[in-house]
Amino acid sequence: STAGYQVNPADVPADAVTSSGSGLDPQISPAYAKIQVHRVAEKNHLDVKQVEKLVTDNTSGRILGFIGEPGVNVLKLNIALKELTQK
């Protein structure tokens, strides 16, 4: 949440409050990334739409369209965010 945007607790996905056994998963769910977009945009002085595009660009779909879950590659997203903020 930020001063101008409140996250509804019912919208918080499970992976926001749990972790894998190793805690080293390189991905988070698109829902988890989505609830962080406003905070990340505010902290980096970016437009929310810019951060949403970064999330979309770094989201992979299901394998063969039905295996697994979509995920956001956090490392690639962070690198893209850093590149955008250094322009």
C-alpha positions in Angstrom: 0.0 0.0 0.0 1.0 3.6 -0.6 -0.6 6.9 0.5 -2.7 6.9 -2.7 -3.3 3.2 -3.1 -4.6 0.7 -0.6 -4.2 -3.1 -1.1 -7.2 -5.0 -0.2 -6.1 -7.8 2.2 -8.4 -10.3 0.3 -6.3 -9.6 -2.8 -3.0 -10.7 -1.3 -2.0 -14.0 -2.9 -0.6 -16.9 -1.0 2.9 -16.6 -2.3 3.1 -13.1 -0.7 2.9 -14.7 2.8 4.6 -18.0 2.2 7.8 -19.2 0.6 9.2 -22.2 -1.0 11.1 -24.8 1.0 14.4 -23.3 -0.2 13.2 -19.7 -0.3 15.2 -19.3 -3.5 12.4 -19.4 -6.1 13.3 -16.9 -9.0 9.6 -16.3 -9.7 6.5 -14.8 -8.0 2.9 -14.9 -9.1 1.6 -12.2 -11.4 -0.9 -11.4 -8.6 1.9 -10.8 -6.1 3.8 -8.6 -8.6 0.6 -6.6 -9.3 0.0 -5.7 -5.7 3.5 -4.2 -5.5 3.3 -2.1 -8.7 2.1 1.1 -7.0 4.8 0.9 -4.3 7.6 0.2 -6.7 6.4 3.0 -9.0 6.3 5.5 -6.2 9.7 4.6 -4.7 11.3 4.8 -8.2 9.5 7.9 -9.4 7.9 6.1 -12.3 4.4 6.0 -13.7 2.4 2.9 -12.6 1.9 2.0 -16.3 5.7 1.8 -16.8 6.0 -0.6 -13.9 3.0 -2.6 -15.1 4.6 -3.0 -18.5 7.8 -4.2 -16.9 5.8 -6.9 -15.0 4.0 -8.0 -18.2 7.3 -8.1 -20.1 8.9 -10.3 -17.4 5.9 -12.7 -17.0 6.0 -16.2 -18.5 3.0 -18.3 -19.2 2.2 -21.9 -18.6 4.4 -24.5 -20.4 2.4 -25.8 -23.4 -0.4 -23.6 -22.3 -1.5 -25.8 -19.4 1.4 -27.0 -17.3 2.4 -25.0 -14.3 1.5 -21.5 -13.3 2.4 -18.1 -14.9 5.2 -16.4 -13.1 7.2 -13.2 -12.9 11.0 -13.6 -13.1 12.0 -11.3 -10.2 15.7 -11.1 -11.3 14.9 -10.0 -14.8 12.3 -7.6 -13.6 14.7 -6.0 -11.1 17.3 -5.7 -13.9 14.8 -4.1 -16.2 13.7 -1.7 -13.4 17.2 -0.7 -12.7 17.9 0.0 -16.4 14.7 2.1 -16.7 15.5 4.2 -13.6 19.1 4.8 -14.8 18.0 6.4 -18.0 
